[in-house]
Amino acid sequence: MNHGGNGGNEQTLALGDGEYITSMEAHWDKKDGHTRVFFVSFTTSAGNTISGGTPTDNKGNGTYGATIRNWVGPTIGVSSDTACYRKTVAFDSNNICPLGYGKDDDDCITQCPMAYPVRCALECIPQNDDCALAVLSKIGSVVVVALNAATGGVFGEILAAYKTAKWAITCAANIISVIRSLIFYLRYQQTTAPQGDTEQLLTVAYQADVVLIDLPVAVCVCLGLPVPKGAQFADAVLTIVEGIVKQAITNGDMIISTGANVLNLLTGSGTLNSSTTTVDELQGIIDKNSTCGWALKSLTDHVIFAVNDVRNKTPNAAANDVRVTVYKSPIVLNDIPTVTNNCMGELLATKTRTAAFETRDMLRKTFGVIIDQLIETGTTDMGKDVANDEYMLKVANMGLVVLSTIDPTGIAYMGSQFVQPICGPTAYLGEIDDGTLYDALGLKTVDEAFEGSYGSWTKSGDGVVHLIFESVDTEDVTVVIHSGGDDYAEVDVGAGDVVTWDATIPELQDKNMYLDRWRPGLFGLPGSGGGSLLLWIPRSSEGGHITMHVRINVS
């Protein structure tokens, strides 16, 4: 549709840091036989509005907020220490490093993460720091001890927290969340490929992970039964699962619409054998309608099954082979980023924007620790044997049920106790949605050298990183481009000149880009002080495109 005509007053609304459009309202009507727009209004996340035109009776609006944009955010590049040791792992059998690691002589070493983007031998240091001191070479034992402290005990901490939770409420909360997910899935199937009777819908339902994994695990937890490593569930469990699925198909939302209905379902199916759970407590769970905790718990179950699946398909694989496979699997590249980002809706309702991003980042780090521990501890005989059945059973049986009932703030605090400053790669960010470089890719400048730089990221594009260096300096400078902590390119920019530089996203993706520059200083000697610029270069299945205006100032 076109605008209805000329005239009116021009209005401008400058968006603040982190402010974005949340809704748009448009009015239209006929003019000269054509449908045209007469009025538009925009509302931002800060509650500011801007509008123009003449309202009509025909109107519509679109609201942003049901889906939270997956952006890097402002907190992932914040360091918590003065440095971190770079984690090392071995090559796989094909001499390939896992995602987020680079080759370093005879092993793989972490590419410096966003929080510590400057490479300094076996360490990474924060943005704008200078690697002036040599790093001691004998740090192997320190790294091993610190890594053990970082990973060992994650399950123990969560299990201890679970023992303090009320079992019946935990059971009910998990079953309710699974049923909600199942009903959503069945509705989707009915609207996209309509099915007839119960048996046909059962056939469809039994092809979904929610029935194959989530519901059986939830039932096992409720009954206090062990979760089998190979998903060989007991007949009693499968009978209960089938009963719940049939109830979901027959009665839909009604079975979880009230606390009384939930209690009847759980006690009638044999899932909940305790009568101590009150209707009021169950009603509270239903009214809250919180899904983040259960989604995290469900994701953890899927992570456990995914690692087991890799091991079962390659029983003689070394841990390093499993790591490379798991790191490039859909659960790492897509599922963990998506589930943790979906929690932002609940986090933003109770936290500041910065605190919400901090919690999301910590959740992602926590999953990284869990995956690494599953890979490492699930191997014996120098990594040449299959997963240790007893250990994997212990992990699967627990199912990290506590994640379904602990507030994300609590999860983040618990995670902070064991996610230590050992440099693991910046991971689990997933594909980044469109936005400014500041919001979408975490662009950050320190000091004056690159102050005022800006640009945009689009998920769909030509796969090009396009930098435009715009100098207002009085001296010629050399800008050094680092990727993942390693030197990548140098660009000479004359005083007052505009210079462009291009690279492809596949060359730089899944790593941070860090800029500093050499400039003549005291007595004409060049130095790299004065400031730096940092941002994340994401992957994109749609090509992606970055345009960044890099301002070069006097400093």
Secondary structure, DSSP 8 states (H G I E B T S, - for coil): -EES-S----------TT--EEEEEEEEEEETTEEEEEEEEEEETTS-EEEEE---SEEEEEE--SS------SSTT--SSS-EEE-EE---TTS---TTEEEETTEEEE---TTS-EEETTEEE-TT----S---S--HHHHHHHHHHHHTTHHHHHHHHHHTS-HHHHHHHHHHHHHHHHHHHHHHHHHHS---SHHHHHHHHTTSHIIIIIHHHHHHHHHT----TT----HHHHHHHHHHHHHHHHHGGGGGSSHHHHHHHHHHHTS---S---HHHHHHHHHH---HHHHHHHHHHHHHHHHHHHHHHSTT--HHHHHHHHHTSHIIIIIHHHHHHHTHHHHHHHS-HHHHHHHHHHHHHHHHHHHHHHHHHT--TTTTS---HHHHHHHHHHTTGGGGTS-HHHHHHHHHTT--SEE-------S--SEEHHHHS--EEESSTTTT-EEEEEEES-SEEEEEEEE--SS-EEEEEEETTEEEEEEEE-TT-EEEEEEEHHHHTTEEEEEEEEEE-GGG-EE--S-EEEEEE---TTEEEEEEEEEE---
